[in-house]
Amino acid sequence: MLLDAIEVSLVLVALPAIGADLGLGPWAVQWLMSGFALGFAASLTLGPRLAAVWGLRRVYLVAMLVFAAASLVGGLSTNMAVLVGSRVVKGACAALTAPAGLALIGETFPSGPRQRRAVSVYSMFGASGFSLGLVLSGLLVADTWRWTFLFPVPVALALLVAGRRLIPDVEGAPPPRSGLALLRNGPLMRAVAGAGILNGVYIGLLLVVTFTLSWGMGWRAWQVALALLPACLPLVLSLPFAGRLVQRFGTSRPIALGALLAFAAGPLALARSGGGSYAGDLLPSLLLAGASFVVAFAALNMRATQSVAAELRRAAVPVYQTGVQVGSVVMLPLVAALLDAPDGTRPALLAVSVLGAIGVAVAATGLRTRSGEAGA
């Protein structure tokens, strides 16, 4: 979870530098991010099946080794197709190991305070990785953007060594045959849609802000990285207390409030676009986007683990995390294509706003079933 989040934010800040170096616009370079998300989403359901055949330890070790190799190839390449291909491979490798953590939490900890604390810690690792990736990218891109591809190599190798020592060599359990049961699970499907939309609004807004600051205002990479921190640092600081929020209000109301905050970020940025000021025009929307994750992120993760029977959680978590990645796969190309056009900032922000409005509608359906929230 930590390495996956670092990967996303590392490349986000580097996109303008990569585009300037290779002579490419936002739509072309965004494939370095959406390619990772695409590989991730396409391979999530494959992980449990491979683990059933080869065992979790072997799948993890192979995934980390291929991840490191793909990072090295990408860092040394000057061909855009190779760069994108390396990102797709890395996303697929990350997907082979990602779902296990959230599923194990759901199986290990009974519903209640212990499970809420465990999910909060799990969520905090993702938020911390994203924040750390922003800081690292600002430092690495100052020399060359290639370091954002090469930096994960030693990290993946270190995780490979740690996994070889710590992960027991046991036979994989056969993946549960969930069939259509998961697709008929209303609370789970609302969590899938809500998480995908929240992620799409968030990453779409960050993409607009990144190119606005880099190409529109001439900011350097380290300045852009620091400017994006208000959108994610509050999440890191607040997630240890997210379990208490869910304990008091359930999951539906925090998810609905998060959807409202995410929606508000788009129209606010749209109303203030073109002013040329970070503090007055962009920062308020970044704070709203960060606040939306503060109240909704852990609640969505908890709903994904609590809404299905224990024997189906290993199958449900990949479905949930696929939904999260679909938000990026859809929004990144759309927003980048709009940014490529003359005066494309406003249309891009409008697209973010429309998706946010859809998120509010989805969250509202969860409020109508609040009476059954004990299991949702």
N, C-alpha and C positions, 0 to 999 in steps of 0.2 A: 504493500500500500504506500509506504514512504517513498520508495524508488519510483513508482508509477507517477505519483504527484510531482516529484522533482522533475521527471522527464517532461511533463506538460509545461510547467512554468519556465524551465530552462530554455526551451525552444521558442516560447511565446515572445520573450523579450528580444531574442536573437533574430526574429523574422525580418524586421526592417533592414538590419545589417546584411543578412543573407540576400535579401532582394536587391539591395544596392550593389553588393559585390557581384552578383550573377546577372544583374540587369533584368530582374523580374518584378512584377507587380504583386499586390496583395493576394489576388486570386491564385497565382502560381505558387507562391511560397506557403500559403496556408495549408497546402497539401502535406507539408511536413508535420502539421498538427493533426489534421483530419485523417491522414494516413495512419498515424499511431492509433487514433480512436477507432478507425475502421478495422485495423488488424485486431485490436482489442475486442471490439464487439463481435467480429466474425468468429473468434476463437474461444469465447467464454464458455460456450456449452461443450466444447471439445475437451476442455481440461478434465472434468470428472470422468469422461470416457477413457481418456488416456491413462489417468490415474488408476482406473479399474483394471486396465490391462498390464501396465508397467509398474504400478505402485507410485505413491505420491513423491517419495524421495527421488526416484529416478527421473520423473517428469520435472521436478523442481531443478535438479542439477543440470539436466540437458537444457532446460529453458534459460537458466542463468548463463550457461556457457555460450549458447547461441546469441543471447542478448548482448553479451560482451563483444562477441565477434561482429555482430551487426553494428554496434556502436563504433568499433574501430574502422570498419569499412566506410561508414558514413562520414566519420571525421577526416578520412584521408581522400575522399572522393570530391571531384569538381563537377560531376554530372548530376543534374537535378533528378533524373529518373532513378539513379542509384541512391541518392539521398532519400528520396521518398520511399523507395523499396526497403531501405534499411529501417526506416521508421515503421513501416507496416510490419516487418518481421519483429521488431522490438515490441510493438503493441501486442502481437500474437503471443510472444513469449511471456509478457506481463500477464496476459489473460490466463495462461495456464496455471498460474499460482495465486491469482488474486482472490477468487471466490472462497477459498478454503477458510480464511480468517473469519469472515462474518458468519459463515455456516457453523464453524466450530463454536463460536460464541453462543449461537442460538441453541446448540446441542448441549454445551457444557453447563451453561448457567440457566437456571429456571427463570421463568418470567418473574420480574420483580426488580428490586433495587440493584441486586448484583448484576443482572443482565443489562440494566440501563447504564450502570457504571462501565461495564465492559464495552458496550457499544460506543459510549462516549470516548473512551480511550482509543478504540479502533478508529473512530472518526477523526480524533485529534492527530493521529499519525498522518492521515491524508492531508489535513490542513497544514500541519507543520512542514510536511514535504513540499507543499506548494509554496509556502512562504520562504523556505530555505532555498528552493530553486530560483525564486525571484532574486534573492540576494546574490546567490552564486552567479547567475546569468549576468547581472550587472558588472561583476568583477571579471568574469571570463571573457565576455564580448569586448571589453576594453582592449584586450590583446587581439583576439580573432574569434569569430563566431564558431570556428571549428572546435574550440575547447568545449562548447556546449554538447558536442557529439562525443568527444573523447573522454570527458570527465566521468561519465557513467561506467567506463570500462573497468577501472580498479574497484569501483563500488560493487559492480556485479560479480567480479571475481572474489571479492571479500565475502559477499553473500553466498557464493558458491562454496567456498571453504567452510563457512559457518554452517551451511546446510548439510554438508557432508558429515560434519561432526555431530550435529544436533538432531537432525531429522532421523527417526528410526526407520530401519529398512523392513517395512511390513508390506504384505500383499494388499493391493487396493481393493476396496469394497465395490461391488457392482453398483453403478449409478441407479437410483430409484426410477422406476417407470411411472412417471407422473402423468403422461398423456395430456389430455385436455383439462385435467383438474386444476392446474395452475392458471390456465387462461380463463377459467370460470371463477377464479377467486377475486372478487371485487376489490377488497382492501389491498391485495398484492398488486393488481393491475393499476389501481390508483397511485400506489407508491411508485411503480415503474414509470407511469406517465408523468407524475409530479416531479420525480427526480430527473428524468430526461429533460423536461421543460426548464426546470430550475438551472440545470447545468448548461443548457443551450443559451438561456438568457445571460447567464454569468459569463460564459466564455465568449459569447458574441459581443457583449459590452466591453470586455477586456481587450478584444481584438481591435475594436474601434478606437479605444483610448490609446492603445499601443501605437497604432499608426498615426493617430492625431498628434501625439506628443513627439514621435520620432520624425515623421516626414512633414507634418504640418507646423510644428513649433521648433523643430531642430534640436530636440533634447537628445542627450547621449544615453547610452544603454543603462548606465548605472542610475541616471536620473529617472528614467522610465521605470526601472525596477522598484525604486523607492516610492515612486508615485502610485504604483499598483498595490503596495503593501496595505493601505487602508481597506482594501477590498477583501483581504484574507487574514490579516493579523488578528482582528477581533474574534474571528472564529477559533483560532488557536487558543486564545485566552479564555474564551467562554465555554468551550466544549466540556471541560471537566464538570461543569454545573448543568449541562444539558439534560442529564438524567432527572434532576429535580424538576426541571421545567415540564418534562413529559409526565412525571409522577403527579404533578399538580393539575395539569391541564389535559392530559392525554396526548395523543398524536395528531388528531385532526385539526385542532385549533392552532397549534404551532405551525403545522404545514400550511394552513390557510393564511396565517399572518405572514409567513415567509413568501408565499406566492404574491400577496399584495405588495410587499416591499420590493420584490423583484420586478413586478409590473411597474411600480412607481419610478424605478430607476431609469427605465427607458424614456417615458414622456418627459421626465425632468431633464435628462441629457438632451433630448430633442428640442425642448424649449430654450435651452441655454447654448445650443450649438452655434459655432461661429463667433463666439465672443473672444476667443484667444486667451482665455485665462484658465489655468488648471484649478486653482482654489475655488473660483466662483462658478465655473462651468462644468468641470468634470468630477471634482472631489465629492460633491454631494451625492451624485449618482453612484460612485464607487462605494461610498459609505452605506447607501441603501442596499446595494448588491451584497456587500459583506454582511449587513444585518439580516438579509433574507436567509443566508446560509446559517447564521448564528442560531436562528429560531427554528429552522426547518430541517437542516441537514441530518442531525442525529435522530430527529423524529422520523424522518423517512427511512433511515437505516433500521430503526427499531420496528417500524411497521413491517418492513420486508422480512424480518426474522420472526415476528410475533403472529403474522397473519396466516401462517401455514402450519400444518402438523410437523412435529419434530422429524419424522422420517422423510419429509419432503423438502427440508431446508437446504440440503446440498443441491437439489435441483432448482429450488426457487431463487437462490442467491445469484447464480449466473444469469437467470432471466432478468432479475432486478438490475444487475450491473450492466447488462447489455442495454437496457433502457437508458441508463445514465449516459453511456457512450453514444447512443443514437442521437442524443441532443447535440453533441459536438459534431458528429458526422453530418448532420443536416444544417446546422447553423453556421459553421465555419465557412463552407463554400459559398453559402448564400450571402453572408455578410461581406466576405472578401470580394465577391463578384460585384456587389453594389459599391464597395469602396473603390474598385477599379475605375468606375465611371466618373466623369467630371462631376464635382459637387456631390460625391456619393455618400458623404457622411450622414446627411439627413435621411436618405432612404435606408441606409444600414440601421440607423437608430430606430426608424419606423418599424423595420422588420423585427428588431429586438422587442419593441413595444407590443407588437401584435402577438408574438409568442408569449410574452408575459401575460397578456389578457387571456389567452387560452389556458395558461397555468392557473389563473384565478378561477376560471370556470371549472376546471378539473378539481381543484381543491374544494370548491363549494359542494361538489357531490359528496365529498367525505363528511362534511358538516351535517348533511342530511341523515347520515347513518350514525350519528354521535352516540346514540343510545347503546349501540353494540361495540363501543370503542374499547372495551376491556380486552378484546382479542384482536384489535386493529391498531 
